[in-house]
Amino acid sequence: MTSELAGRAVLTWRVAELVDAWPETASARALVLEVPDWPGHRAGQHVDLRLTGPDGYTTERSYSLASPAERSQAGRRLQLVVQRVGDGEVSPYLTDVFDAGNLIEVRGPIGGWFVWSPREGGGAPVLLVAGGSGIVPLMSMIRERRFRHDRTPFRLVYSLRAQADELFADELNRPRTGDGGVETVVLRTREDSPRRPAGRITAADLAAWGWPADFAPRCFVCGPTGFVEEVARLLLALGHSPDNIKTERFGPSGS
Ligand SMILES: Cc1cc2nc3c(=O)[nH]c(=O)nc-3n(C[C@H](O)[C@H](O)[C@H](O)COP(=O)(O)OP(=O)(O)OC[C@H]3O[C@@H](n4cnc5c(N)ncnc54)[C@H](O)[C@@H]3O)c2cc1C
């Protein structure tokens, strides 16, 4: 596809159908959308969803893709995970009301910076740092690595409020053989975790569970804006190059 055609494909709104959904936690729901003519995506990208009310009012929000890129073209099925924001306009609809067979408009894939593939990085190790639902695009990277049988060393530091909030818990905690696995540590802000007492992520956590700056790891940081800014600051203070730190902020989105 030429870049002009690819650009047009991204801007196109497609009508997608919800074909599967399940609760990931009490307040987060996985959605599987079947999207006709999906142009394919890269691990780390996101889509925009557009809802239109009976009176013609429309609103849009961004959601990251949890599906690996490898599967996206053949399958046309995209997985998202939506965390309910209590007083939100769109997320409670997607977690509580949107039902199998319902249609929604999808535009994407979007974002060319916060992406990973085995081709990029020249084998440099990868550090993934997630805050809350910021794990979603990082899961796409973990799945992409697995489906490609890639051996790039991956470490994941996942900060969340409590164990009950952990997304992809089964998949992250299932022991794997053959690919070296992903070294994962889960830190909790509101309760003790097996590795350390309750608390926000610190430089000591990133030094203990990440890679030394000398290894020049590619760092991907995703989560709420405050979390992302703090982790980026800590990584810089630990000596990581700004060129190796990519961030995605899950602040309010849409129009
Ligand atoms: C690139 C990108 C990717 C994203 N990917 C995901 C994803 O994979 N999963 C996911 O659940 N969300 C994701 N988000 C956030 C999502 O786009 C919405 O912002 C979120 O679902 C809230 O929408 P809402 O309509 O329910 O809330 P709104 O009606 O927009 O906001 C209601 C209130 O909540 C606050 N608020 C809005 N968004 C958030 C938030 N993310 N966290 C805390 N408070 C918020 C607002 O300031 C406001 O006070 C992503 C955002 C971006 C920019």
The ligand as an SDF file (V2000), in Angstrom:
LIG
                    3D

 53 58  0  0  0  0  0  0  0  0999 V2000
   -3.9950    7.1640   22.8690 C   0  0  0  0  0  0  0  0  0  0  0  0
   -4.9950    6.7500   23.9500 C   0  0  0  0  0  0  0  0  0  0  0  0
   -5.2360    5.4060   24.1640 C   0  0  0  0  0  0  0  0  0  0  0  0
   -6.1500    5.0180   25.1550 C   0  0  0  0  0  0  0  0  0  0  0  0
   -6.3540    3.6860   25.3750 N   0  0  0  0  0  0  0  0  0  0  0  0
   -7.2020    3.3030   26.3500 C   0  0  0  0  0  0  0  0  0  0  0  0
   -7.4010    1.8990   26.6120 C   0  0  0  0  0  0  0  0  0  0  0  0
   -6.8060    1.0050   25.9770 O   0  0  0  0  0  0  0  0  0  0  0  0
   -8.2860    1.5610   27.6040 N   0  0  0  0  0  0  0  0  0  0  0  0
   -8.9650    2.5190   28.3270 C   0  0  0  0  0  0  0  0  0  0  0  0
   -9.7640    2.1440   29.1990 O   0  0  0  0  0  0  0  0  0  0  0  0
   -8.7780    3.8440   28.0890 N   0  0  0  0  0  0  0  0  0  0  0  0
   -7.9340    4.2530   27.1160 C   0  0  0  0  0  0  0  0  0  0  0  0
   -7.7710    5.5850   26.8680 N   0  0  0  0  0  0  0  0  0  0  0  0
   -8.6310    6.5690   27.5810 C   0  0  0  0  0  0  0  0  0  0  0  0
   -9.9630    6.7190   26.8030 C   0  0  0  0  0  0  0  0  0  0  0  0
   -9.7120    7.3280   25.5560 O   0  0  0  0  0  0  0  0  0  0  0  0
  -10.9880    7.6020   27.5250 C   0  0  0  0  0  0  0  0  0  0  0  0
  -10.3620    8.8230   27.8630 O   0  0  0  0  0  0  0  0  0  0  0  0
  -11.5330    6.9260   28.7680 C   0  0  0  0  0  0  0  0  0  0  0  0
  -12.1880    5.7130   28.4200 O   0  0  0  0  0  0  0  0  0  0  0  0
  -12.5530    7.8630   29.4860 C   0  0  0  0  0  0  0  0  0  0  0  0
  -13.5740    8.1920   28.5860 O   0  0  0  0  0  0  0  0  0  0  0  0
  -15.0390    8.5670   29.1490 P   0  0  0  0  0  0  0  0  0  0  0  0
  -15.8270    9.0860   28.0030 O   0  0  0  0  0  0  0  0  0  0  0  0
  -15.5930    7.4350   29.9280 O   0  0  0  0  0  0  0  0  0  0  0  0
  -14.7310    9.7320   30.1900 O   0  0  0  0  0  0  0  0  0  0  0  0
  -14.9710   11.3130   29.9190 P   0  0  0  0  0  0  0  0  0  0  0  0
  -16.4220   11.6000   29.8670 O   0  0  0  0  0  0  0  0  0  0  0  0
  -14.1110   11.7130   28.7590 O   0  0  0  0  0  0  0  0  0  0  0  0
  -14.3270   11.9120   31.2310 O   0  0  0  0  0  0  0  0  0  0  0  0
  -15.0040   11.8420   32.5160 C   0  0  0  0  0  0  0  0  0  0  0  0
  -14.0850   12.2940   33.6240 C   0  0  0  0  0  0  0  0  0  0  0  0
  -12.9930   11.3750   33.7660 O   0  0  0  0  0  0  0  0  0  0  0  0
  -11.7440   12.0040   33.5090 C   0  0  0  0  0  0  0  0  0  0  0  0
  -11.0120   11.0550   32.6730 N   0  0  0  0  0  0  0  0  0  0  0  0
  -11.1100   10.9100   31.3340 C   0  0  0  0  0  0  0  0  0  0  0  0
  -10.2900    9.9350   30.8940 N   0  0  0  0  0  0  0  0  0  0  0  0
   -9.7010    9.4290   31.9800 C   0  0  0  0  0  0  0  0  0  0  0  0
   -8.7520    8.3910   32.1760 C   0  0  0  0  0  0  0  0  0  0  0  0
   -8.2320    7.6900   31.1420 N   0  0  0  0  0  0  0  0  0  0  0  0
   -8.3800    8.1200   33.4450 N   0  0  0  0  0  0  0  0  0  0  0  0
   -8.8660    8.8240   34.4860 C   0  0  0  0  0  0  0  0  0  0  0  0
   -9.7670    9.8210   34.3490 N   0  0  0  0  0  0  0  0  0  0  0  0
  -10.1570   10.1360   33.1250 C   0  0  0  0  0  0  0  0  0  0  0  0
  -12.0980   13.2830   32.7730 C   0  0  0  0  0  0  0  0  0  0  0  0
  -11.1160   14.2850   33.0040 O   0  0  0  0  0  0  0  0  0  0  0  0
  -13.4350   13.6340   33.3600 C   0  0  0  0  0  0  0  0  0  0  0  0
  -13.2730   14.2560   34.6110 O   0  0  0  0  0  0  0  0  0  0  0  0
   -6.8470    6.0070   25.9040 C   0  0  0  0  0  0  0  0  0  0  0  0
   -6.5850    7.3680   25.6790 C   0  0  0  0  0  0  0  0  0  0  0  0
   -5.6600    7.7410   24.7200 C   0  0  0  0  0  0  0  0  0  0  0  0
   -5.4070    9.2130   24.5040 C   0  0  0  0  0  0  0  0  0  0  0  0
  1  2  1  0
  2  3  1  0
  2 52  2  0
  3  4  2  0
  4  5  1  0
  4 50  1  0
  5  6  2  0
  6  7  1  0
  6 13  1  0
  7  8  2  0
  7  9  1  0
  9 10  1  0
 10 11  2  0
 10 12  1  0
 12 13  2  0
 13 14  1  0
 14 15  1  0
 14 50  1  0
 15 16  1  0
 16 17  1  0
 16 18  1  0
 18 19  1  0
 18 20  1  0
 20 21  1  0
 20 22  1  0
 22 23  1  0
 23 24  1  0
 24 25  2  0
 24 26  1  0
 24 27  1  0
 27 28  1  0
 28 29  2  0
 28 30  1  0
 28 31  1  0
 31 32  1  0
 32 33  1  0
 33 34  1  0
 33 48  1  0
 34 35  1  0
 35 36  1  0
 35 46  1  0
 36 37  1  0
 36 45  1  0
 37 38  2  0
 38 39  1  0
 39 40  1  0
 39 45  2  0
 40 41  1  0
 40 42  2  0
 42 43  1  0
 43 44  2  0
 44 45  1  0
 46 47  1  0
 46 48  1  0
 48 49  1  0
 50 51  2  0
 51 52  1  0
 52 53  1  0
M  END
$$$$
